[in-house]
Each structure stands twice: as C-alpha cells, then as structure tokens.
Amino acid sequence: MAAVERDAPDRLATLLTRLDGLRQEERRVASARMVSVIGHMIGTPLNVMAGRAALIRSNPGAEGVGENARRIEEQVERLSQRVRRLVDYFGAPAPDPEHQTIAEIIEKSLEIYGPVAGSRGVSIQVRKHELGTARINCALGLLSLTTLLSLGARTTPAGQSLILHVTARRPSHLVLAMSLPGLAVPPTRLERLEPPEEGVRYDVDALEVLSICLGLAYRSGGTLDVAPAPSGPGAIVSFACAYT
C-alpha cells in the first residue's frame, strides 16, 4: 500500500505530461485544419480573379472589360462574405466574466504544470511579489499562463529553471513575465502569424503558442512582448493584462 502511495505522484506527472502532449497535438491539428479550409476557400475565387484580370490585360480595349471587372468584383464580395462568416462562427467566445486573484491562478497553473515540468527535469520558480490579491479574468489568465508554462516546460533544457515574475506595469495592468532559457525570440511579427523568411528556422509550436497568447492578451486589454534575455540564451515573455 505504501509503495502505491509513493508511486502516485509519478503516475500523476506521467498523466499530466501525456495530457499536455495531447493538448499540443490538438492545437496543431486544429490549426492545420483551419489553414486548409482557408486555402480551399480563397483558392477558387483568386483563380477566377486572376483569369479575368489576365483577359483585361491581354485586351484592354475589348468590350468585355466591363463584364470581366464585374466578375472580379463579384468574386471579391463573395470571398469577403465567406471570410466574415468564418470569423463570426469560429471566433473565440467571450471569456467568462469570473475573476480570481493572481495567486489563485498561479497556484492552479503550477498544480498542473509543476509535475509536467518536473517530469522533464525542469523546475518552475515564482519570484516573490506583492500582487497576490490582484484579480484578473480567470479564463484568460489561466489559459494564458498554462499555455506559456507548457511552452516553457518543452523548451527549457533539463536541469534549468523557468522563472515567473509578477509586476505592475501601470495602475490598471499587471505583467506575468516568464524567463524561458530555451526559447528564441521569434523572427517574425506575432500579430500576423507569418512564417519565417525562407531559410530561417523557428519552432512552429512556439510561434503558434506566442501568437495565441498575444490574442488572449489583446482580449484582456493588454499585450504580449518577447525580448531577448538580458544575459545568456533565451527570452523573456511578458504577458500584460488588466487587473482590479
């Protein structure tokens, strides 16, 4: 019985690590599917527009110029409507209005990702702060912090630590700044989620996670910044959000 009790934390860490892996794969599959749908959605209208534009260019004085221009406008409007429907239907739902203290959100996040990081030989340190009673949106805060901890647990080399700082940026905003020694600064702008330039290598999962967290920060009236670590390799990811 005692041996079973001793093995329980290891089994829990294994389970949480598997769930984290499934969370990562689910996100990648969802992103791949959405990219495929968008590619299919815009492919045909763009081909029609390109074909009509080629007809106008090859014979600009022909009587069919007006009809070709009308068909291009028609395809533009159709494409615009389909994209708007896609955004409206699959757009992120409004977050639950519940607020919790930053101390509660950090505690819940560490309950999940402390064992995950530990199973990979990584420790999580939370620097002492005086903002434990500050309240932020529970859904956005918990999702953002666990997503960043998941990224940190995967990118931080074994034997090293990821460090979480909590500070106030403005009277109405706090910052969750995470030092990730295994993360490189993205080579592209996160808000556009553009792939790196040809020949530039960057982890697609890290770019995807950072872009998602940027969107979550925007929804809470904040922002997300990624800067080089002041000393040594790695980066500091700063998630700013409103608090009360």
Secondary structure, DSSP 8 states (H G I E B T S, - for coil): -HHHHHHHHHHHHHHHHHHHHHHHHHHHHHHHHHHHHHHHHHHHHHHHHHHHHHHHHH-TTSTTHHHHHHHHHHHHHHHHHHHHHHHHHHS-------EEEHHHHHHHHHHHHHHHHHHTT-EEEE---S-TT-EEEHHHHHHHHHHHHHHHHHHS-TT-EEEEEEEEEETTEEEEEEEETT----SS-GGGT----TT----HHHHHHHHHHHHHHHHTT-EEEEEE-SSSS-EEEEEEEE--
